[in-house]
């Protein structure tokens, strides 16, 4: 069955409830009934005129010739001589368009799809963070940024070219650039309008996929230790090119790329694509060339880094499923082609970083495309937790929805986030240098390097270190253990509930049990060291104790979001992202992480 974040028959969604006004975090699992898979993808055709600049009357004449309520959509790009029409029936529209004496060629506008594979409960708690070297034992990528990003390099805009982003989600709304959102799905232009804008300040997500991707880049990465550094200066640009079923047309993707590049995107994330079978040249029009032109404009002219998903048909595992995204059907619904590890576009184009997916043990995810001709680097893509749109749950005060999903869709934003971190780490980096740092400092010790992945698994820590140290490679065995245990992804790297579960009363004692007449912010609001204030020192304590279960009788205890009611909840015993989130929401120092003195970053002296 074809899958996206709305099209499974029945799944378990994880809704992590961050109740900001309370001292505890709870988790619930909800049953969620999704819509049926799409059997009617968007219908558009690409028309090439004999004249480079057809008049408005010629374009209107073509629409009338096609009939069936055909509507002119716009140009593929400002410079191309290709025009787009939305039609009722593709085959009849192509026949009529080709009979138009003003038309040189006409083809179906290829359909592009999201590359999300499955939805899963929260089996592992952010294992991906350590895996790519953003957080970990010793000095990780986050620690390498010496000064506050916002004051040194400014905001890094990351365009999410996808199904849109939920601008009302509490954990992403502050990261969305209010002036950098656009909707190309329902955009229709007058024939003479060559503007790249469509529906400005729109692009809200009604599918779930784009919000999930944006969360990996800018929200969840800000709500966990270490990878918070990735999003300090990030602003998300919502560029909606796919509909509520996670489907869209190549022409809208091209327009979205142009718009994002023109509006300041330093990184363009595309967790979508079309396969080789879908992108064949026809009637003198080559869809690959059209897409390559847009990519070249964003990369060469505008200086953006473009990152794209490699695809989820690596093993053709859905070949026996007639509704699989890895099969193609004819007009009668018969399967005519099965996609097995084909090239996908834009991933394999020049000037694009192609991303495959790995699992928790650094092995190839079973669905991922693979091969050095298809994938540059790999990143975590299995059971990745991120945001889910608020419109899909009943309104509940304090309820912030999350979901876990898998796919090269989920792997891609990890690499986009690393690109943003590199731009933020050094203000004068060119996009070509960022790409080189991602590729040439990837983890090559993993299985599949040189066979499945051309460069290896992305490693944020080594890339950032090289950026700040003139290409040097860090010493993982040195005194500071720079990038020492940040990669690997095995069981010892998973931030999961301890096994066996600790027994008895585990949660930290309240600050008033240590400090007479305590009247501060309370441990549950981020005062981990019971000083009465939520400061850098509490953050440093969270960092020091991250992934551990501190003794409950210890005054300086970062297990601040531990659930003790109803016998306790072992899933909250670790110092983890929920504890960091409580600190982030209640401190005035979050935007200044990096500190101004050694005393700021010390947890001593209280």
N, C-alpha and C positions, 0 to 999 in steps of 0.2 A: 504494500500500500504506500502510495506517495505520502511523504511526511514533511510537514513543517511545524512550527510551534502552535498551529491551530488545527492540524489535520491528522491527528491520531484518533482512534475511536474512543479509547479511555485511557487516561494516564494519571499518574500521581504527580501532583505539583507540590513543590516545596514552597511554603510561604513562611519565610523567616520574619517574625514579628518583632520589630525594633520599637519598643514603647519608650519613647524618649523621656516621658515624664515619670517613668517608673524605674525601680531599681533592678528589675530582672528582665531577661530576654527569654522568650519561649518560642517553641517551634511546633507547628502543626502540619499535618499532611491532609490535603484536600483532594477529593475526586473531582476531576474536571472533564466535562463532556465537550469535545471539540466538534467543529464543523466537518462535513464530509470533504474528501479530496476534490480538488477542482477537476471537472471534466470539460471545462470550457475556457481554455487559456485566452488571453487577450489577442484580438485579431487586428493586425496592422500590416500594411504593405509598404515597401520602399519603391519609389518611382524616380527614375532618372530621366530628365528631360533632355531633348536635343539641344536646347538652349541652356546656358549656365544660369541665366536669370529669367525664368519664365514669368510672364506677367500674371497679375492677379486674375485676369479673365481666363487665361489658359488653365491655371490651377483650378478655378471654379468649374471650368468646363470638364476637366478630368473627373472631378468629384461627381458631376452630373452624369458623366459617361459611365462611371462605375455603378452608380445607382445604389439602391438599398439603404439610403440614408448615410452614405459615405461622408466622413468629415475630415477636413484638412487638419493635421496635427501641428506641423511645423517642419523646419529643416532639420536634417540629422545634425548638422553643425553649421556654424556661420559661414564656413568656406566651402562646404560640400555642395554639389549640385543635386543632391538627393533630397526628395521631399517625402513626407510620411502621411499616410491616410489611414484612419480607422474605418474598418469595413465590417459588413455583416457576414460575408462568406469569402474566404481568401481565394479559393480557386476561381470563382466567377469574377471576383474583383480583378484578379490578375489578367484574366482573359479580356475583360473590357478595357483595362488600362493599356494593354499591349496593342489594342486596336486603335488607340488614340494616336493620330499622326504626329502629335507633339512629343510623344513619349518614345524614348530610346530603349528603355528596359524597365522591367518591374519584377520584383521578387517578394516573397513573404518575409516580413520582418521577423528574424529569429527570436524565439522565446528563450529567455534566461530564467534560471531558477536559483533559489537559495540552496545552499549546500549543508543543511542541517539533517542529521541522520535519525536521532532518537531523543526521547526525553527520559530522564531517569531520576529517581530520588537522590538525595544528597549522600552518596555513599562515601565520598572522601571529602574532607573539608579543605578545599582550596589547595590540593596537592600541586596544582600547576604553578603556584607562586614560587615555591622553592625550585621547581624543576627547571625553569628558564633563568634562574640566577638573579631574580629581582630581590628575593628575600632568602635568608639562609644563615647557617652558622658562620661566624666570622664576619668579614666585610663583604657585603653584597652590593648589587648595583645601586640600591637606594642609598646606602651609606657613602657611596663614592661622590655624590653630588655635594660639593663643599659649601655652597651658599644657597639661599632661597632662590628657586628658579624664577619666580615672578619678578624679582628685582634685578635679575641679570640678563634674561633673554626674552622676557615677555611671554605672551600666550602662544601656545602651539595649537593651531587649529587642525583637528582631525575630522575629515568628512566621512560619515557613514552612509555610503551609497547603498540603500537597502529598502526595507519596508517602512521607513520612517522611525522616529524615536518618540517615546512617550514623554513629552515635555512636562507633564504633571507629576511624574514619578519623583518622590522626595529625594531619592539618592542619585538623580541625574539632572534634575531641573536646574540646579545651580551651575551645571557644567555645559548646558546648551547655549550656544551663541544665539541670542534672541534675533539677531539680524542675519543669521546665516542658516536659514531653513527654507527648503523649497520642495514643492510637490510637482512631479512630472507625470504622474499616473493619469491625472484627469486634466491635462493641460492641452488646450487647443488654441492655436495662433491664427491671427489674420494672415493671409498670404504674404503681405509685405513686411511683416514683423520679424526681424532677424535677431531680436534680443534673446539672450540666453536665460533670462528670468522666465519663470512660469507662474506659479502661485506662491508668491513670496510669503515668508514667515509661517509657512504651513509645513506639512510633512509629519503629522502625528501618526503614531503606529497603531494600526488596527489588526496586525498579524502577530506581533510578538517577537519576530526575528530581529528586527533592527534594534529594538530596545535591549535585547539580550546581548547583541554584539557591542552596542555602545557601552553597556555596563562593564564588559570585560576591559574595554579601553579606559573608561573614565570614571566609573562609579565603584564597582567592586574592587577595582585595582586601587581605589582610594580608601577602601574600607578594610584593608588588611595590612598587617605590618610589612614594612619594606616597600612593597609595590605601590604604597601610597605616593612615593616619589614620582612614579610614572605620571600621575595625573595632576600634580600641583599646578602646572601651567596649561593643562589641556582644556580646550573648549571644543565641544562636540558640534559639528555641523550636520543637521539632519537633511539628507537628500533622498527623498522618497522616489524610487523608480520601480518598485514592485508593489503589486496589489495585495489585498487581504489574504490571498492564497499563496503568497510568496512567489508569484510569477510576474513577469514583465516582458517588455520588448527591448531588443538591442538598441533601438533608436533612443529610447528613454535613458538607458544607461549611458550612451554617448553624450546626450545632452546634460545628464547629471555630472559627468566627468568635467565637461567644459565649464559648467556653472561653478562647481566646487573649486576648480583651478582659478577661475576668474575672481573668486571671492576669498582668496587667501588661504586655501587649504595647504598645509605643509605635508600632510599625509592623507591619502585617499584609500579607505578600506572598502574592498568589494568582496564580501562573503557570498558570492553568487557567480554564475557563469553559464555558458552553453558549451556543449561538447563538440568535438570534431564533426560528428555526424550532422549536427545542427547548423554548422557554419560553412557549408560548402558554397563556392561561388556558383552563381546562376545568372544566366542572361546578361553576362557582362558586368555584374555587380558582385564584389567580393566583400562579404561582411567582415572578414578578418582585417582587411585593409581599412575599412571605415573605423573599426575599433582601434586599430593601431594608430591611426591618425590622431584620434582623441587622446590616447595615452601619450603619444609623443608631444602633443601640445601641453598636457599637464606636466610632463617630466622635463622636457627640454625648454619650453618657453616660459613656464611658470615655476619650475623648480620644485615640484612636489615629488614625494615618494609614493609610488602606487603599489599596494599590496593586495593580492587576490587569492582566493581559495582554489586549490587544485582539483577538487571534486570528490564525490563519495561513491564512485562506481569502481573502485580499485579492484575488487574481486568479482564483480558481477554477481554479488550474492543475492540479488533480487531477480535473477533471470527468470525464475519460475513464478514471479508475481506480476501479473499483467498490469497492475496499477503502480508498479515500481517507477521511480524517477530514472531508473537505468534502462528502461525500455522505451521504444518508440512505436507508435501504431499508425496504421493507415486510416483513411476516412471511415472505414467500416469497423474500426476498433480492433483489427487484427495486429498482432505484434509483428513488426517488419524488421526490427533491429534491436539488439541488446548491446548496451554499452559496457565494455569491460576494459577498465584502465585506459581510457582514451584521453587525449589531450583536451584540456578545457580552456576556454577563453573568457576573460583576458589573461588568465594565469600564465600561459606559455608565451605571451607576446614579449617582444623586446621592451626593456625599461619597466618591467613588472617583476616584483618579488613574488614567486609562487610558493604557496604554503601547503604542506601536507600535515597529517595529524598523527600524533603518538599517544600511547596510553600511559598509565601510571608507571610502567616499568621501562619506559623509553622504547618499547616495541612499536612497530607500525600498527596503527589502528586498523582493524580488519576492513573497514570501508574505504580507507584513504587511497586516492590515486598515488602512484609511486613511480620512480624511475628518474634518472638524472636529466632526462629530456623533458620531464614534466614538473618536477618539484625542485625548488632551490633549497629551502630549509623546511624543517618540521617544527611543530610546537604542540603543546598539550591540546587535545581535542576530544577527550573522553570524560564524560561526567563533569562538565564545567558549569559551575554555578554562577548565575548572573541575574540581572533584573528581568522582571516580567511586567507587562503593562497593567496599570491599576484598573483599566476599564473592564478587565476580565474577571474581577472579583467583586462581591458585594461591598459597598462602602462600609468600612469599619475603621473607627478612629484608631490611629496608631499602627495600622496594619500596612506593612510594606512588603509587596510580593516579590519573591525570587523563584527561579526555576533552574533545574539542571538540564543540560542538553549536550549532545555530542555531534561532531561533524568537523569537516575542514572549515566550515563556517566559523566554528568556535576557535579553531587553531589560528586563523588569520588575524583576528584582532590582537592576539598576544604579540605578534610581530609588528603590527601597526603601533602598539603601545611602546614597544622597544624603540621604534623609529622616532616616536614623539619624545621619548626620554633622551635619545641621542641629540635631537635638535635642541632640547632644553638644556642639555649638559654643556653645550658649547655653541655660542651664538653665531659663529661664523662658518658652521659646517654647511657644505653644499649637499644637495640631495644625493649626488653620486658618492660622496664620502659616507653618508649615512648607509647607503646600500652596501658599500664595501665593508663597513664595520659590522653590519648584520651578517653578511655572508662569510667574510674571511675570519671572523672570530666566533663562529658557531662551534658547538660541541661536536668534535669529530671522534669521540671515544664511544659513541653509541653504535649499536648494530644498525646497519642500513646506510651508514655513511659511505658515499661513493657508489651505492647501488640504488637504494630507495630515495635518498636525498643527496643532491649534488654537493651541498656544503655541510650538512649535518643538522643538528638541532639548535635553534636559536638560543643564544646565551647572553642575556642582558648584561650580566656583570662583566664578562670579558670584553664585550663591545664597548661599554661605557668606560671601562678602565683604559682600553686602547685609545679611545677618543681623548681622554684627559692626560694620557701619558705618551703621546707621540707614537702610537702603534705598539707600545710595549705589551708583553703578555704578563699577567699577574702571577705571583708565586702562591699557589694554594697551600703550600706547606710552611710558609713563613710564619713569623711571630703573630702577625695580624690575620693570617689565614684569609687573605684576599681571594674572594671567589672560591673559597675552600670547599664548602659542602653545600653549595647552592644548586648544583646540578646532580642528576642521578636518577631521581624519580622513583627509587625503589621503596620498599615498605618502610625503611627507616626515614624516608623523607616525607611520608604522608602525615599531614596534620590531622590525625583521626583520634577518636576517643580511645583512651588507653585500654589495653587488653592484658589481663582481666580488669574489669572496672574496679576502681577503688571502692572500698566499702566504708560504711559509717558516715559521719558528718564531714564532708569535704570542703564545703564552701568557706571562704575566708570569714573570720569574725569581723563584726562591724567595728568601725573606727572608734566608736564611743567606748568599746571594751578595752582599748589601748590608751586612749587619750581622755583624761578627765574633762568634763564639761565641753566635749567636742561639739562644735556647731558649724562645721565646715560644709563642703559640697557633698559629702558622703561618698563612700567607696563605690557604690553603684552608679554614681554620676561621673566617675573618672578619677577620684582622689585615691589612687592606688597606694600611696605612701602615708595617707592619713595626716597630711600637713595642713589641711583645711582649705587648700586651693588646688585647682586642676592646672598643672604646669608642665613644663618640659621634663621635670624630674619624674612625673608619673609616666610620661611617654617612654622615657629611657628605661623605666622599670618594666613596662610592658614588653619592650624590645628584649630586655635581658631574660625575662621569664617566658617568652613566647614559646608555645609548644610544650610547656611543662605543667605539672600540677603542684603549685607551691603549698607548703604546709599551712594549714588553716590558722595555726597559732602564731604565724609570722605577721608582724605588723605591716611590713612592706610587701603587699601581696597584690599582684596584678590580676588575679582572678575575680574581676569586679562585676561580671555579669553571670555569676553562677546561680543556678536555680536550686533552691533548697526545699521548696514546698513539695508536698505529696511524696516524701521520701527522696527527693532530689532527682536531678537529671544528669546522668553521667556524661551525656553528650556536651555538657557545658563546663566540665571540670577543667579542661585545658585552658590555658591563657591563649586566646585565639582572636580572630577578626572581630567578634562581637565585643570583646573587651576594648580593642582599639577603637571601635566605632563609638562606644560610650565616651571614651576620652575625646575623640575628635569632635563630637557633638557638643561637648561642654567646656572645651578649652578655648581660650582666645589666642592661643599660640600656634594653631595648626598651620596657618598660612606662612609661618616663619620657621618651619622646621629646618634645622640646620644650625640654629643657635647663634648667639653672638659671643658666647664665652664658654669656657670649660665648665663653669659653675652651672650655667643654664642646662647643660646636657648631663649633669651628674645627678644621681639619686641619693647622694650622700649628704650628710649635714642636717637631716630632719630628725 
